Amino acid sequence: MSAKPKVVIADYDFGDVDVEKRILEEAGAEVVALQAKAEADLFDEVRDCDAIINQYARVGADTIAHMQRCQVIARYGVGVDIVDVQAATDKGILVTNVQDYCTEEVADHAIAMWLCLARKLIDYNRATHKGEWQWQSGKPVFRLRGRTMGIVSFGKIGQAIAKRVQGFGVETIAFDPFVAQRTANIHNVALVSKDELLARSDYVLMQAPMNSETHHFLSDAEFAAMKPGALVVNTGRGPTIDNQALYRALTDGHLAGAALDDPEEEPAKLATWDVDANPIFTLPNVIVTPHSAYYSEESIRTAREVAATQVAKVLTGQKPDYPVNAAAIAASSKN
């Protein structure tokens, strides 16, 4: 057995792990890179690992139960919904994430998707490529100014979106029970209830994280409560929108269009994926991007470097920059 700390990279789609290896090998660790699509794919390698980094692969209670000496679980992104944080905490394993690396990218992507829907760019492009040259190809298109966008979740990305939207003369409101009114005031945004946001918004922009409270945050009842002709944009987690309900709202004409950066099934987390299983992909008034809102060459590099650095710091006895459960572990140790 090697005397070096062992770091398992559960999965990655960057093409290589050279960035991570450079940082971790400088910290004295060896790196084992996998492409796990199920938790069972991790069991053997995590038994003697000192750390694990994951992108899409779930690190749940079953995986954590197999760990005999793991010190840290590092997520490549912000969300830790694919890590059983409580199980890690119970075992004294730190969980870290990467913060503030893609705020500008996601906000830009959200605005791009919104404008594509509102200005019917996809419809116009489709028509001109077929030889149709008339402004009526996208009819109806409505003026943006004076309309209302409701943002669900008003953290740093939601705030960056609001700043951009307001440049178009669009009123912004937000639903987020965890944000103080003072913060909303700074950004000239009114905090409202979920019901009020749905009733007032011409555009609903989802930036919600994934948890038990946000799963299917938008479903049949919510779509029915929206204005006829409303647009929905989701640059948050895919399962926050019930895709079957969204399909019904789009095909019955109540909603005018939707743009999703990730469908509900989150294909990258599946061993196999069949596009035909989700009827959303058959609709011409739906834009879907492959969970790419966070992407730029700069943001990807930052995510990789920061995730690996969190592990390197823990393995060399330093405090990580972005601990998720350090306080919970400390409190548990006192009991």
N, C-alpha and C positions, 0 to 999 in steps of 0.2 A: 504494500500500500504506500502511495506517495505521501511524503511528509508535508507537501504543499496543500494549502486550503483548496478545496474543490468547488468550483462555481459551475452550476448547470444553467445553460441558457435553454429554456424550455422550448422556445420557438422564435422564429424571426423571419421576416420577408425582405431583408435588406440586401440579400445576395451573398453576404459574408459576415463574419463577426470580427473582422480585423480591428475595428475601432475598440471594441470591448476587450479583445485580447491584449492590445497594447496597454490599456489602463490596468487591467487585472493582473497581467503577468509582471508589470512593474511593481505591483503590490505583493508579489510572491505567490500568486495563485495560479492554478491550472484551470483551463476552461474546457468544458464538455458541451458541445452544441447539438441540440436535438431539434426535431420538427414534430413535437407532440400534438396530436389532435384529440387525444383522450387522456384522462388522468392516469389510467393504467400504464400509458406509455412512459410515465415519469417514475413509477414506483421503484424500479431497480436502481436508477441512477441517483435518486434523492436520498437513499438510505444513508449514504456517507458523505452527502454534500454539506458544505459549510454555507452555501448561499445559492439562491436561484433567481434568475431574471426571467420574466415572462412578458410576452407581447399579447397574444390572443389566447394562449393555452390557459385553462382554468387550473388554479392551484387551490384545491378545496380541502375539506377536512380529511378526506381519505389520503390525499397526497401528503398532507402535513403529518398525519399519523405515522407514515413510513419514515419520516425524518428523524434521525438519531442525534444529529449534532448541528443542524442548520441554525445559523444566527440571523439571517436576513433574507426576506423575499422582496425583490425590487421589481416594480412595474415600470415598463418603458413609458407609460403615459400617465395621465392625471387620475383617471378612474381606477378604483380598486375593487370594483364589483365582481371581478373574476378571481379574487383572492378571498378566502375565508379568513377575514381579519380576526374574528373572534377566536377561531381555532388556533391561529398563529399566536395571538395574545396569551391564550391559555397555556401555550407551550413556551412562552417567553421569547418568541421569534419576532424580531422587528419587521415591520412592513414599511417600505418606502415607495414614493412615487416621484414623478417628474412634473414640476409645476412651472407655469408661465412660459412654456417653450413654444406654444402655438396659438397664443391668443389672437395675434394679428391675422394669422392664416385662416383660422376658423371664422373670425368675423368677416374677413374678405369673402370667403367662400359662401357664407350665409347671404351676404348682400348680392353676390353674383347669382345665386340660385333664385333669390327673390326677384331680382330684376329680369332674369330670363323668363320667369313665369308671368310677371306683371306686364312686361312689354312684349310678350309672346315671341321672343327671339327664336325659340325652337320651331314654332309654327312657321314663321317667316322663312327661316333657313330651309326647312323641309320643302316649302312651296317653291322657293326660287330654284332649288336644286332640281325640281321637276319641271322647270320652265314656266312657272307661274309668276308674273310680275305685277302684283297689285296689292295695295295697302289693305284691302279687305281680307287678305289671307289670314290675318291674325285677329280679325274682328270677333268680339269687342275688346278694345283696349281702353282702360280708364286712367284718368289723370292720377298721379301718385299724391300730389300735394293736397293736403286737407284730409287725407285718409289716416287710419289708425293702425299701428302695429302693436300687437300684444306679445311681449317677450316672456316666455316661461323659463324661469331661473335667471337671476340677475347678478351673477358673479362677474368676474373680470371679463369673460367673453361676452356675456350679455350686455355689460356696460360698453364694451367696444362696439358691439352691434348698434346699440342705441345712438352712440355718437355718430356713426356713419348714416344711420337712417334719418336722423334729424336734419342732415344736410340736404335731404330731398324734400323737406317741408312736411314730413310725416309725423303726426303726433305719436308719442311712444308711451305705452303703459306696460306694467310688468306685474307678474305674480311670482312672489318668492317670500314665503313666511319666515325665512331666516335672514332677510336683509332689513337693515334699519331704515326708517324713513329719511334720516339724515343723509344716508348714502344715495338714496333715490333722488333726493332734492338736488344734490350736487350735480347729478346727470340730467336734471329737468325731466324726470320720469315720475309718473304717478303710480304708486303701488296700489293694486286693486285685488279683489278676490278672484278666485278662479272663474266663478260664474260671470262676474262683470267683464273680465278679460274676454271670455268667449263671446259675450253678447255685443261688445263694442268693437272688436277687432275686425278689420278688413283683411289683415294678414296676421296669422298666428305663427310665431317663430319659436320653435322648441330648442332649448339648449340644456335640457334637464339631464342630470346624472341618472344612473340606473340604480334603483333600490325598490324595496317593497311598496313604497308610497307612490313611485312614479311609473311602475309597470302598467302599461295601457292607460296612461294618464289621459290620452285622447282615445275614446272609443265611440260607440254609437250615440250615447247620450250627449257627449260633448260635441260631436259633429252636428247633431240636430240642433244644438243650442247656438251654433255659429250663424253668422249672417249668410244668406244665400249668396253664392258667388265668392265666398272667402277663399283665400289661398293659405296653404299650410307648408311651412318649411321646417325641416328637422335636421339640425347639425349636432344634435345630442345623440344619445344612445337609441339604437333602432327600436328596441322593445318598448319604449315609452309611447309608441303609437301602435294601436291595434290595426294591423294591415288589412285584415278582412273587413273591419268596420270602415276603414278608409276607402277601400275598394267600393263598398256599397255607397258611401257618400259621394264619391266621384262619378260612379256610373248612374246614379239616380239624378245627377245634375245639381245637387245641393251645393257641393264645393266645385270651384272652377279649376283647381289644379293643386298639385303637391310636388314638393321637391324633397328628396330624402338622401342624406349622405350615407345611410345604412338602412337596409330593410330590416324587418323584425327578426328574421332568422340569423342575421349577422354571419354571412357566408364564410368569412375568414376563420370563424371558430368551429366550423364543421369539417368533418373528415371528407364528406362528399356534399355537393350542393347541386340542386336541380332548379334552374331558373324557372322552369315551367310550373313548379309547385306554388309559385306566388303570382297570382293574377295581376298584381300591381304592375308587373313588367310588361303587360299587354296594353296598357293604357297610354295613349299619345299625350295626355295632359299631365304626365308624371315624369319628373326628372330624377334619376337615381345615379349617384356617384359612389364609387367603391370604398367608402369610409376614408376619403382622401382629403377631407376639409382641413385636417391638421398638417397636411403635407406641404413642405417646401424643402429644398435641399438643405437649407439652414436649420429648419426645425427638426428634421430627421437626425441630422448630425448631433444637435444639442440633446435630443432625447436619448440617443445611444450613449453619449459621453456622460451625461448626468446620471443615468441609471447605473452604469458601470462604476462611476465614481462613488455612488452611495454604498455599493457593495465594498469597494476598496477601502473606504473609510471605516466601515464596520469591522472588516477583517483585520485592520491595522490599529484597532482600538480607539478610533476617532468617532465623534458624533456625526451622524449623517445630516445632510442639509434639510431633507424633507421626510422626516419620520411621520408615519400615519398613526401609530399606536404606542409610541414611547410612553406617553403619560399613563395610558391604561396598564401597560406592563409595570410601570413604577408603582402605581396604586395597588395593583394585584400583589406585588412583592411585599407590601407593607401589611397585608391582611394575613 
